[in-house]
Amino acid sequence: MKKILKYIKLLILLILINQTIILISNDSIRKGWWKSNSVNRFNDHDFLELDSNLNWNIITEKGKKSGIVHLYVGEKLLISNLTLTEWYFYENKG
């Protein structure tokens, strides 16, 4: 049981660190031109331009919250819909 709690704490720490990185790197994410690398696309968008519709890690479309940025590592972006049922992987192409 102690091992499981240790892993949960580590996971929470990694999530918090990544969310802080997303907050700090918000301008880099907004300036990117993101292209989907898989068949699975966020709201059927092949390309994402998050210049005005990214507020911290929440993606909005037409004023409605539609997705969450979960992971940002340099040129790669992992996002999901709000219910966390679908996940999308994008790469910076611009």
Steps between C-alpha positions, in 0.01 A plus 500: 500500500787737577648437156172591331477825696859578406417457130185708532697782663760479224228512233338804663838672519568432131158635404554818702844552347362452149211739560750759622703446181183552294429823687855628451517389135155626409638747245701226329189286472296789362759585236516143373320356202394156620434209265335172594712190445224246529156420368356627828456880474377753752157615380597380149780762472811386313676818610461704818588865541465580868587870488178636648311196623748365759452617858772336711428137411133526393418516128187693407313506171243769434502593868434146625755287681579201281836348598789482743872510431651226716857467385737734323849376421686725259343426163227263619159570650254257659144623536165344584136589495343624824372157602847344459353229278693589184868590477679674214868534416625803305846612385623853439536561126558872499 
